[in-house]
Amino acid sequence: MKKKILLILLMVFCLPTVASTEGYPVVYRISNYYDTSLKVKVDVVTKHLGTFILTNSKTSLSKVPQPRKQVYCADDNRLVEYNRTQRCSSIYWYIELKRQPMDGINGAGQDDYYLNNGQWLITEAYNFPRFHNISKALVCVNDKTCQPIPVDGLPLFFIWGKQPTTIKLPSLTVNIFTDRQGDTLLDKQKLVKWLEPRYEYIAQVFNTDKGYPINIVWLARDTNAKVSGGLAGYHSFLANYYVENNQLVKNTETILLHTSLHEYVHVASPYRYATWIEESLAEYYANKAVTLPEFNINSLARWQKVAVAHPSFATGLYEANQKLLNGAVSYYSVLYIKGSAFWNEIDQQLLKQNASLDQFIPYLAGTNNNIELPKVFIEKVEPIIGKDRLDQLIKQYLR
């Protein structure tokens, strides 16, 4: 029997479901024409707006060149220009999807796919042009399931076509979506049970609102694939697990769990940081959470093994931050490995004084406009570990 796809939309972000579109001037309506469609249509009624100005979609990295959707006016099928005043009763555009490739989907990518178990996976990035001076917007399917789009923050992921595996924990609900291999190869209950106390800890450190479910998309990736990983979205994330000949490879669950911790830090944190702080904290707390409640030096040990492995590791974290924002994505590894070692060193020094980095996370908030370690953080930590030691670590890792 055919599935009623248009009546089932499982959006991978978790604001409260909206029963009515009233009060939302912009409503994106997604529809697909048949059960295996590689193209979905997005319609927006704009007549009530009078005139409007279409602006770019949200992306994860603002420095990445942004392709624009070709948007059409339904009145006469003319192209709608961006950043110019327009008048039209309704606009529409299409999102083209790829079939899930044989070597799997890169969890760190921002492409749109039709999965091998009959699900559609669409990212907000590039796909939903915004409207100038209009912040309230919904995404709907036939007005049956509607969710508001947050104005700022991480991009959304949309996945629909199958019910997720929902696991209710004492203080957290987790919805897990997988592809065909994940349906049979992954023990979701076991994996989430391991994650639970670590998610509780991370949520406590980052002062997370635990009222929203966490939505996880685990995607198979061939062990020989060159690019893979994870990507955080709004109350959701993607992460790869690794297969060979349709079987899980050795240690893949360990890698998957680590990625699921790293990405959860991004999801859990309400703070904004400079990129190097954001990525290095996520990596450090992914490592720190593994051995709870015991303290570990896993991040520092890893750094000591690879510090001389590549010339880029000699780059200070401030400079690596700028290179990454300028498009040199190889510097992610510097932020992950060298950056997490920096926090491990700071945390270790604080531990000697019966303190913890956990206490000082709010003082790291900032923006990429100022990539240096925030002055308020230095003022809080310096009296505890000493000015000389802190200056030494800043010089060793950051400059």
PATORMI-228350 format. One line per field, with one value per residue (C-alpha): residue number from 0; x, y, z. Coordinates in pm, whole numbers. Each point is the difference from the previous one (the first is absolute). Layout:
residues N
nr NUM | ...
px X | ...
py Y | ...
pz Z | ...
end
This chain:
residues 399
nr 0 | 1 | 2 | 3 | 4 | 5 | 6 | 7 | 8 | 9 | 10 | 11 | 12 | 13 | 14 | 15 | 16 | 17 | 18 | 19 | 20 | 21 | 22 | 23 | 24 | 25 | 26 | 27 | 28 | 29 | 30 | 31 | 32 | 33 | 34 | 35 | 36 | 37 | 38 | 39 | 40 | 41 | 42 | 43 | 44 | 45 | 46 | 47 | 48 | 49 | 50 | 51 | 52 | 53 | 54 | 55 | 56 | 57 | 58 | 59 | 60 | 61 | 62 | 63 | 64 | 65 | 66 | 67 | 68 | 69 | 70 | 71 | 72 | 73 | 74 | 75 | 76 | 77 | 78 | 79 | 80 | 81 | 82 | 83 | 84 | 85 | 86 | 87 | 88 | 89 | 90 | 91 | 92 | 93 | 94 | 95 | 96 | 97 | 98 | 99 | 100 | 101 | 102 | 103 | 104 | 105 | 106 | 107 | 108 | 109 | 110 | 111 | 112 | 113 | 114 | 115 | 116 | 117 | 118 | 119 | 120 | 121 | 122 | 123 | 124 | 125 | 126 | 127 | 128 | 129 | 130 | 131 | 132 | 133 | 134 | 135 | 136 | 137 | 138 | 139 | 140 | 141 | 142 | 143 | 144 | 145 | 146 | 147 | 148 | 149 | 150 | 151 | 152 | 153 | 154 | 155 | 156 | 157 | 158 | 159 | 160 | 161 | 162 | 163 | 164 | 165 | 166 | 167 | 168 | 169 | 170 | 171 | 172 | 173 | 174 | 175 | 176 | 177 | 178 | 179 | 180 | 181 | 182 | 183 | 184 | 185 | 186 | 187 | 188 | 189 | 190 | 191 | 192 | 193 | 194 | 195 | 196 | 197 | 198 | 199 | 200 | 201 | 202 | 203 | 204 | 205 | 206 | 207 | 208 | 209 | 210 | 211 | 212 | 213 | 214 | 215 | 216 | 217 | 218 | 219 | 220 | 221 | 222 | 223 | 224 | 225 | 226 | 227 | 228 | 229 | 230 | 231 | 232 | 233 | 234 | 235 | 236 | 237 | 238 | 239 | 240 | 241 | 242 | 243 | 244 | 245 | 246 | 247 | 248 | 249 | 250 | 251 | 252 | 253 | 254 | 255 | 256 | 257 | 258 | 259 | 260 | 261 | 262 | 263 | 264 | 265 | 266 | 267 | 268 | 269 | 270 | 271 | 272 | 273 | 274 | 275 | 276 | 277 | 278 | 279 | 280 | 281 | 282 | 283 | 284 | 285 | 286 | 287 | 288 | 289 | 290 | 291 | 292 | 293 | 294 | 295 | 296 | 297 | 298 | 299 | 300 | 301 | 302 | 303 | 304 | 305 | 306 | 307 | 308 | 309 | 310 | 311 | 312 | 313 | 314 | 315 | 316 | 317 | 318 | 319 | 320 | 321 | 322 | 323 | 324 | 325 | 326 | 327 | 328 | 329 | 330 | 331 | 332 | 333 | 334 | 335 | 336 | 337 | 338 | 339 | 340 | 341 | 342 | 343 | 344 | 345 | 346 | 347 | 348 | 349 | 350 | 351 | 352 | 353 | 354 | 355 | 356 | 357 | 358 | 359 | 360 | 361 | 362 | 363 | 364 | 365 | 366 | 367 | 368 | 369 | 370 | 371 | 372 | 373 | 374 | 375 | 376 | 377 | 378 | 379 | 380 | 381 | 382 | 383 | 384 | 385 | 386 | 387 | 388 | 389 | 390 | 391 | 392 | 393 | 394 | 395 | 396 | 397 | 398
px 0 | 134 | 102 | -184 | 324 | -156 | -174 | 317 | 268 | 262 | 202 | 326 | -29 | -216 | -193 | -361 | -225 | -218 | -366 | -72 | 194 | -167 | 251 | 268 | 30 | 225 | -93 | 222 | -207 | 200 | -155 | 122 | -192 | 61 | 163 | 350 | 11 | 347 | -151 | -214 | -182 | -15 | -285 | -42 | -314 | 114 | -311 | -80 | 350 | -60 | 364 | 290 | 375 | 148 | 336 | 246 | -60 | 178 | 328 | 224 | 315 | -56 | 326 | -103 | -122 | -375 | -190 | -344 | -320 | -170 | -330 | -300 | -311 | -305 | -188 | 208 | 291 | 255 | 315 | -16 | 307 | 170 | 53 | -246 | -356 | -245 | -375 | -149 | -295 | 202 | 355 | 146 | 323 | 129 | 248 | 186 | 103 | 265 | -45 | 202 | 332 | 157 | 272 | -256 | -70 | 258 | -142 | 196 | -149 | -295 | -150 | -356 | -73 | -264 | 109 | 6 | -280 | -251 | 76 | 70 | 283 | 16 | 217 | -113 | 326 | -44 | -358 | -224 | 51 | -93 | -215 | 147 | -136 | -219 | 123 | -306 | -25 | -130 | 84 | -304 | -120 | -362 | -44 | -22 | 339 | 150 | 309 | 140 | 344 | 230 | 136 | 359 | 216 | 75 | -168 | -289 | -10 | -322 | -56 | -327 | -137 | 36 | -70 | 318 | 107 | -104 | 176 | -134 | 260 | -72 | 73 | 47 | -176 | 214 | -137 | 233 | -22 | 222 | 44 | -69 | 324 | -49 | -346 | 159 | 364 | -24 | -124 | -161 | -122 | 349 | 169 | -241 | 26 | 377 | -51 | -261 | 219 | 248 | -275 | -126 | 346 | 48 | -347 | 85 | 333 | -150 | -324 | -213 | -377 | -87 | -364 | 63 | 58 | 336 | -24 | 285 | 58 | 255 | 120 | 214 | 330 | 242 | 318 | 209 | -187 | 232 | -239 | -240 | -92 | -293 | -192 | -206 | -338 | -273 | -77 | 135 | 312 | 128 | 276 | 168 | 58 | 233 | -69 | 185 | -180 | -322 | 144 | 109 | 377 | 204 | -36 | -266 | -236 | 274 | 53 | -374 | -45 | 289 | -147 | -340 | 154 | 189 | -306 | -220 | 223 | -78 | -371 | -2 | 187 | -210 | 315 | 172 | 375 | 283 | 30 | 318 | -161 | -321 | 172 | 271 | -247 | -223 | 296 | 131 | -332 | -57 | 328 | -59 | -347 | 121 | 154 | -246 | 28 | 376 | 213 | 208 | 279 | -112 | 5 | 348 | 133 | -138 | 160 | 338 | -13 | -71 | 143 | 284 | -194 | -87 | 127 | -349 | 11 | 266 | -263 | -144 | -372 | -71 | 163 | -160 | -339 | 55 | 129 | -307 | -238 | 184 | -81 | 297 | -211 | 309 | 47 | -298 | 243 | 215 | -301 | -113 | 329 | 215 | -300 | -132 | 351 | 3 | -321 | 132 | 305 | -216 | -238 | 288 | 147 | -341 | -47 | 319 | -174 | -327 | -167 | -121 | -32 | -371 | -45 | 136 | -177 | -236 | 301 | 122 | -298 | 74 | 4 | 240 | 47 | 235 | 175 | 226 | -65 | -259 | 142 | -263 | 104 | 363 | -96 | -191 | 259 | 327 | -23 | -59 | 274 | 239 | 85 | 330 | -153 | -297 | 224 | 218 | -298 | -136 | 337 | 42 | -341 | -171 | 258
py 0 | 345 | 222 | 331 | 192 | 344 | -56 | -101 | 259 | -74 | 316 | -36 | 296 | 35 | 312 | -54 | -105 | 287 | -83 | 311 | 219 | 310 | 260 | -125 | 223 | -248 | -367 | -235 | -294 | -308 | -263 | -296 | -164 | -371 | -242 | 0 | 358 | 152 | 347 | 181 | 327 | 291 | 253 | 327 | 214 | 364 | 190 | 122 | 146 | 259 | 53 | -206 | -38 | -349 | -56 | -287 | -327 | -78 | -190 | -162 | 191 | 358 | 8 | -286 | 120 | -40 | -130 | 156 | -182 | 101 | 134 | 54 | 216 | -222 | 284 | -19 | -238 | 281 | -22 | 187 | 216 | 1 | 319 | 200 | 101 | -248 | -41 | -345 | -200 | -319 | -120 | -348 | -189 | -356 | -194 | -271 | -306 | -261 | -370 | -135 | -103 | -344 | 132 | 178 | 360 | 234 | 97 | 325 | 110 | 221 | -187 | -126 | -372 | -262 | -278 | -370 | -75 | 247 | 321 | 352 | 194 | 373 | 264 | 355 | 132 | 145 | -128 | 256 | 360 | 247 | 312 | 337 | 135 | -310 | -225 | -218 | -291 | -357 | -309 | -219 | -302 | 49 | 202 | -336 | 33 | 344 | 112 | 351 | 85 | 159 | 337 | -69 | -290 | -331 | -104 | -244 | -352 | -141 | -374 | -174 | -327 | -230 | 18 | 38 | -227 | 203 | -70 | 174 | 50 | 136 | 359 | -15 | -136 | -115 | -60 | -206 | -13 | -234 | -128 | -361 | -142 | 182 | -152 | -344 | 49 | 251 | -82 | 338 | -74 | -101 | 298 | 254 | -159 | 58 | 358 | 87 | 84 | 180 | 208 | 78 | 123 | 210 | 152 | 98 | 157 | 202 | 89 | -167 | 21 | -372 | 57 | -73 | -349 | -65 | -128 | -210 | -116 | -283 | -66 | -285 | 92 | -235 | -39 | 102 | 327 | 300 | 242 | -74 | 115 | 190 | 326 | 173 | 156 | 157 | -258 | -262 | -137 | -236 | -254 | -276 | -361 | -214 | -316 | -240 | -266 | 100 | -72 | 234 | 45 | -44 | 288 | 172 | 26 | 168 | 252 | 53 | 64 | 247 | 190 | -8 | 160 | 264 | 104 | -3 | 264 | 226 | -76 | 39 | 327 | 319 | 212 | 144 | -34 | 74 | -298 | -136 | 8 | -159 | -291 | -62 | 4 | -249 | -231 | 42 | -73 | -297 | -139 | 108 | -156 | -348 | -90 | 175 | 50 | -51 | 281 | -95 | 147 | -163 | 328 | 87 | -350 | 9 | 337 | -118 | -290 | 213 | 344 | -37 | -206 | 288 | 359 | 140 | -113 | 264 | 264 | 182 | -38 | 367 | -27 | -340 | 158 | 261 | -251 | -217 | 293 | 82 | -346 | -216 | -281 | -213 | 222 | -163 | -266 | 269 | 137 | -347 | -148 | 294 | 192 | -283 | -52 | 367 | -46 | -324 | 190 | 281 | -248 | -198 | 313 | 96 | -351 | 42 | 291 | -190 | 186 | -102 | 146 | -82 | 304 | 245 | -101 | 305 | 233 | -133 | 135 | 246 | 24 | -50 | 377 | -49 | -335 | 51 | -169 | 222 | 241 | -94 | -368 | 94 | 215 | -290 | -273 | 186 | 38 | -375 | -148 | 296 | 264 | -156 | -343 | 144 | 226 | -301 | -206 | 290 | 43 | -375 | -67 | 318 | 237
pz 0 | -87 | 289 | 29 | -12 | -16 | 331 | 181 | 64 | 260 | 28 | 180 | 230 | 303 | 61 | 103 | -287 | -120 | -59 | -205 | -243 | 144 | 109 | -239 | -307 | -181 | -35 | -202 | -126 | -100 | -228 | -201 | -281 | 51 | 239 | -153 | -124 | -38 | -20 | 255 | -51 | 241 | -29 | 189 | -27 | -15 | -115 | 352 | 34 | -271 | -89 | 135 | -33 | -29 | 172 | 27 | 181 | 324 | -22 | 260 | -96 | -107 | -197 | -228 | -343 | 0 | -304 | -34 | -78 | -323 | 128 | -229 | 23 | -46 | -174 | -317 | 81 | -16 | 210 | 329 | 60 | 337 | 201 | -211 | 81 | -156 | -33 | -67 | 132 | 55 | -56 | -38 | -54 | -6 | 209 | -190 | 202 | -64 | 54 | 289 | -161 | 36 | 232 | 218 | 91 | 147 | 338 | -7 | -332 | -81 | -294 | -40 | -41 | -56 | 236 | -88 | 247 | -142 | 188 | -119 | 167 | -69 | 166 | 58 | -138 | -350 | -33 | 172 | -111 | 271 | -19 | 94 | 330 | 56 | 279 | 72 | -243 | -7 | -200 | -69 | -192 | -105 | 322 | 181 | 166 | 44 | 187 | 46 | -134 | 260 | -102 | 101 | 99 | -163 | -326 | -2 | -138 | -141 | -31 | -76 | -132 | 304 | 369 | 208 | 282 | 304 | 328 | 310 | 269 | 350 | -101 | -375 | -308 | -292 | -350 | -219 | -379 | -199 | -351 | -103 | 143 | 328 | 33 | 36 | 103 | 284 | 349 | 58 | 353 | 113 | -163 | 147 | 345 | -11 | -118 | 264 | 304 | -223 | -158 | 350 | 97 | -314 | 38 | 357 | -96 | -284 | 180 | -268 | -24 | 14 | -86 | -367 | -139 | -162 | -355 | -134 | -358 | -22 | -354 | -137 | -163 | -175 | 202 | -304 | -59 | 13 | 172 | 285 | 348 | 146 | -17 | 267 | -66 | 209 | 274 | -240 | -161 | -267 | 70 | -198 | 96 | -211 | -197 | -228 | -202 | 173 | 345 | 278 | 4 | 316 | 249 | -210 | 297 | 203 | -280 | -42 | 371 | 4 | -295 | 170 | 310 | -199 | -200 | 309 | 162 | -296 | 35 | 379 | 30 | 3 | -23 | -303 | -24 | -234 | -238 | 157 | 345 | -128 | -174 | 258 | 291 | -181 | -54 | 353 | 167 | -231 | 134 | 360 | 19 | -98 | 338 | 230 | 291 | -30 | -144 | -304 | -210 | -326 | -194 | 120 | -69 | -353 | -65 | 126 | -248 | -308 | 82 | -250 | -254 | -232 | -45 | 56 | 363 | 67 | -78 | 300 | 55 | -73 | -341 | -67 | 74 | -270 | -254 | 55 | -46 | -321 | -135 | 107 | 147 | 79 | 305 | 167 | 123 | 162 | 183 | 106 | 114 | 106 | 131 | 216 | 140 | 106 | 198 | 146 | 129 | 143 | 162 | 148 | 156 | 142 | 141 | 203 | 172 | 50 | -286 | -347 | -347 | 29 | 226 | -257 | -322 | -2 | 7 | -336 | -193 | -278 | -378 | -288 | -10 | 294 | -13 | 301 | 330 | 171 | 255 | 257 | -23 | 58 | 299 | 155 | -62 | 47 | 381 | 31 | -218 | 2 | -258 | -105 | -69 | -189 | -210 | -79 | -122 | -207 | -168 | -53 | -153 | -110 | -147
end
